[in-house]
Amino acid sequence: MNSSIFGTNESEDPWENGWASSQPLASSTSTPFGGGGGAASGLLASSSILHDTHTGGGTSSILGDSSVLAHPAGLDASSSSTTPYNVPASYTALYEKLATISTSTQLDQHFFNPLIAAELLTSFQKSKILDVIFDHNLLPANNSNKFYQILGLLALELDVPGSGDFVSLQFHLNNLPDFPESAISAFNGDSEREHETGRSGPAALVSPSASTYFADPLNAQLANTSISEDDHHGGRSSLVVDPILTDHTSIQRKQSDVGAASKSTSDIDGPSDVRELNSYVNEIRDTFHPLSASPKKTVRIKEVPEKEGLLFKHINYNITHDLNLGLQCPAGSKKVIRRYSDFVWLLEFLLKKYPFRVIPGLPPKKFTVGSSPDSQFLQKRRRGLYRFLNQLVKHPVLVQEPVVVTFLSVPTDLATWRKQAKVDYSLEFKGLKISTHFINSIWPAIGDEFLKDWQKSEQDVTKLIEVWTKIVLLVERYEKRQQQISYDNGKFVEMLHKFQDLNGSIYPNSVEQSRIIGGTNQDDISSMNDSLGSISNFFNKSSQLLIDESYTINTTILEKFKNYLDYLYSLQELFERSKKLSINNIPQLQNRIQENEKKYAKISTDDADIKGSELAKLRQVIINDKQEIFQQLNRDWLIKECCFREFVMFQETQYLVGEMWIEWSQGRFKFQEKFGALQESLNGQVSVDMPYGR
């Protein structure tokens, strides 16, 4: 299976290694169907990936370099007498009792079967350890050196499930974990005492020395090859419906029962853990600052019309900014010319590479064929592109993408650049492994809460978008009303001037017009016209005041309302993408592994001549399927972590709501202050000068 969501070829598989290779394994011996392996076989053990922080060799255990790791302490699998340093006393005691073991059947009888019967080991863990034993020639086990290495593999697996591989063994030769009492009791057949002390079952998988960290969730899932009804629903069918949240959340729940190596929910609720989690969440939120920035930290855009041909023309956009985009971008002011089609290509690229991020959307490109672009539509589209770019550069991950940096800083024509450049469309998770800190510490503490928050948000975001869309429409309507009032004020001025010009006809105000009436009206009509002039002046000033307020609302406040709406749409689209792109077939792979394991066991008991080739084929198929499960589990955890981080960062957008309403309120207050001052001045003038009696 291809681990990339978007169908990149098999050679680009980020986890391609010996497990998925079609080449034969290093050992020619037909071994059981475990997925483990060490340095010599070229198989990268999952414990090396997930527990690199717990191995003495640091990152070397991830590399699996047999030339470096095979003999770090002078201990060779084939050596006959060298004994590793610091062998625990329990090892020597067991060797004295079981030194005659030489075959895999005897290993089953004296080691694996008792541990499986006591529920300290699973069948998968057994097959994995046997695989390592065969691959590294640790049989016959009657040699003390080989015996101690086999005991070391078992002890490591019991201490931390998933760590019983050859590479981990080599790094722990000088500090091998002791066997827990429950395991020694199982060897001695004293299973009753195990149950009395409460050390049987999953709780005995680890020793007290492992109590400071969790068992490996991925290996625990791999170890459980049986699929219960609860597994199919992820143990949370009543909580969530999104595949990203339902597939494998049961992994952590299963681990919550693992003895001292696991922490219960009540343990995680301690004050120090709460502070650590709050610090973790706050660090994520601190990386995202969606509030309006200073002009120097803002991308500016304006239209540059350019004619092409006789019938059509397209709009270029002049993009300027002073952003520091890292080492890939030169310092100082940058200017590039881009077309709308360049924006569309950039969005398509981001959706392919970062599908589990909150990615801003673009305004539509809709022109009636053959008609001239509507200026109002062009203005709205330019503002939409402005919001797109500024949301993009505020995202802590997307702004560091080299393609985004190129889009904003390389002045060459983007279409020409795309033909020459090798753009990597592969998923951002390519080659990454999930953080053990996240799956072992963070997720157990916040997983349930996050799943509920994610589900509730997914259910309500559509309703919230509908409500906020209506708010945006009301703000637009308010802004249009202000424009209409400004227009009406202008009409007031025009009509008052006409009234002043005509009122002398019906109200004679000079002796030339009428000797008797004109003389009595002269002072009153003159005062009235002066007051009407003051009213006209009031309407003129208030009209300009309304125009200024309308401009402020239209260019700043309304854009912030739309900016927040864009964020809501981006979150809604993330929910939709997560449903479509986080699908996996892990249950089907587990079923197929079970069937092939049964076939393997059946063929192993037959005497047919073709048994060897059939076993080799089946073994490779099973190993490939287990590796595929591991890849998919790793990818699912990476998606969970990514979506969690995006959801946490999105919490910062709540302050956009506060910012826009504060600015709206302050703007209205300032407008009312100015308008009140005009009204007060008018009232003083009219009250004094306007005649209302002889």
Residue, then its C-alpha position, 0 to 999 in steps of 0.5 A: m500500500n502507498s502511505s501517501i494519501f495522494g498516490t505517489n509511487e511506491s518508491e516514495d514510501p517514507w517507511e520503505n525498508g526491509w520489511a516491505s522489500s521484495q528481496p529475500l531476508a538475510s537469513s535463509t532459515s525459514t522463521p516464524f512470522g514475526g515482524g521483528g528483526g535486527a541489524a543483520s537482517g536490515l529490518l527496522a524494528s518498530s521499537s527502534i523507531l518509537h523508543d529511541t529516547h529509551t535506548g542507550g545508543g540514541t538515534s543509532s538504534i533508528l538507523g539499524d546499521s549492523s556494522v556499527l551496532a552488532h558488537p558494541a560490547g564485544l558480544d557476538a551472537s556466534s561467540s562461544s564463551t564471552t559473557p556480557y558484563n553485569v548479567p543479572a543474578s536471575y539470568t545465571a539462576l535460570y541458566e543453571k536450571l535450563a542450560t540443556i535447552s538447545t531447540s526451539t521446541q524446548l524454548d517453547q516448552h520452558f520459556f514461551n508457553p509458561l509466559i503466554a499461559a501466565e498472560l505475560l507474553t502474547s503469541f505475536q511477541k513470541s513469534k517476533i522474538l523467535d524471528v530475532i533468535f533465528d535471524h541471529n543464530l542464537l540456537p542452540a541455547n545451551n551456550s551461556n552467551k546465547f542463553y543470556q542473549i535470549l533471556g535479554l530479549l525476553a526481559l526487554e520485551l517484558d520490561v517494555p513491549g516492543s523493545g525485544d529486538f536485536v538492536s535494543l539488546q546490543f545497547h542494553l548488554n551492560n544494563l539488562p533488565d532483571f526478570p520480574e518475579s511474575a516471569i520467574s514464577a511462570f517459569n517455575g509453574d507457580s501461577e497461583r502466586e502470580h494471581e495472589t500478588g496481582r501480577s498476572g495478565p497485562a500488568a505483568l508486562v513491565s517491571p517497576s523500573a519502567s513505571t516512568y513511561f508508557a508502553d508503546p501503543l503502536n506495538a501493542q496494537l500490532a501485538n493484538t492480532s485478534i480483532s474484537e467488536d470493540d476494535h472495529h469501532g475504536g472503542r468510541s462509537s458513541l463519541v465520534v464519527d470522524p475516521i481520524l478519531t475512531d480508528h485507533t483511539s482504543i490503542q491508548r485505552k488498552q495501554s491504560d491497563v498495562g501495570a506500572a508502565s501506564k498512568s491512569t487518568s487520575d495519575i495524569d490529573g496531578p498538578s505537575d502534569v496539568r501544568e505541563l499540559n497547559s505549557y504544551v498547549n500554550e506553546i502551540r498557541d503561542t506560535f499562531h497570531p491571527l490578530s491584525a499586524s502592523p503594516k510592515k508585517t502585512v502582505r499588500i496587494k493591488e490590481v495591475p490591469e494588463k491587456e492581452g489580445l483584442l477580446f480578453k484581458h487578465i488582471n495581474y496582482n502586485i504583491t508587496h511586503d517586508l516580511n522576513l521569511g527566513l533564509q530562503c528569502p532575501a531581506g528587505s522589501k519584496k515585490v512580485i507580480r502574480r495572476y489569479s491562476d497562480f493563487v489557484w495553483l498555490l492552493e492546490f499544492l497546499l491542499k495536497k501537501y498539508p491536507f490536515r492543516v487549516i488552509p485559507g480559501l480563495p475568492p471565486k473567479k467568476f466572470t461572464v464569458g465575453s463581458s468586462p469584469d465588474s469593478q465591484f467584483l474585482q474589488k471583492r476578489r482583491r480583498g479576498l486574495y488579501r485575506f488569503l495571503n495574510q492568513l497564509v503568512k500567519h500560519p507557523v507551518l505554511v509560512q515556512e513552506p519553500v513554495v510559499v516563500t517562492f510565491l511571495s519573494v521570487p519575482t520571476d513568472l510563476a508559470t515559468w518557474r513551475k516548469q523548471a522547478k521540481v515541486d514536491y507534492s508528497l504529504e508533509f508527513k513523509g519520512l516522519k515518525i510519531s513523537t513518543h512524547f505525544i502518544n505516551s504522555i500528551w494523548p492519554a491526558i487529552g485524548d478523550e477531551f479532544l475527541k469530544d471537542w472535535q466532534k462537537s465543533e464539527q457538528d456546530v461549525t456549520k451552524l456557526i458559519e450560518v450565524w456569522t454569515k448573517i452577521v456579516l450581511l447585517v454589517e454590510r447592510y448597515e454600511k449601505r444604510q450609512q451610504q444611503i444616509s450620506y446620499d440623503n444628507g446631500k439631497f437635504v443640502e440641495m433641497l434647502h438651497k432651492f428652498q432658500d432661492l425660492n422662499g423670497s417669492i412667497y415671503p417678500n423680504s425687501v421693500e423693492q418686492s413689497r413696501i408693506i409686507g416686505g419691510t416686516n419680513q426682511d429681518d425674519i426671512s434673512s435670519m431664517n435663511d441664515s439658519l437654513g444655511s447652518i442646517s445645510n452645513f450640518f448635513n454637509k459635514s455629517s454626510q462627510l462623517l458618514i462617508d468616512e465611517s462607511y469607508t472605515i467599516n467597509t475597508t477594515i471592520l467588515e474585512k475583519f468580519k469576513n476574515y473570521l468567516d474565512y477561518l470558520y470555513s477553513l476549519q469546516e473544510l479541515f473536518e471534511r478532508s479529515k474524513k475523506l483522507s484519514i481512511n485506512n484498512i488496518p482491520q482488513l490487514q489484521n484479518r489477513i495476517q490471522e488467516n496467513e498465520k493459520k496457513y503458515a502453522k498448517i503448512s509447517t506441520d505438513d511434509a510436502d516438498i514445497k513446504g519451504s518455498e510456501l513458508a517463505k512466501l507466506r512469511q514475507v506476505i505476513i511481514n509486509d502486512k505487519q509493516e503496512i499496519f505499522q506504517q498506517l498506525n504511524r500515519d494515523w498518529l501523525i494525523k491526530e497530532c497534526c489535527f490536535r495542533e491545528f485545533v489548538m491553534f484555531q483557539e486563538t481566532q476567538y480573539l478576532v471576534g473581540e478585536m473586531w467588535i472592540e474596533w466597531s464599538q470604538g468607531r461608533f463611539k468616535f462617530q457619535e462623538k463627532f456627530g454629537a458635536l455637530q448636532e450640538s453646534l447646530n442646535g446652538q445656532v438654530s435655537v438663537d437665529m431661527p425666528y419663530g415669532r414676530 
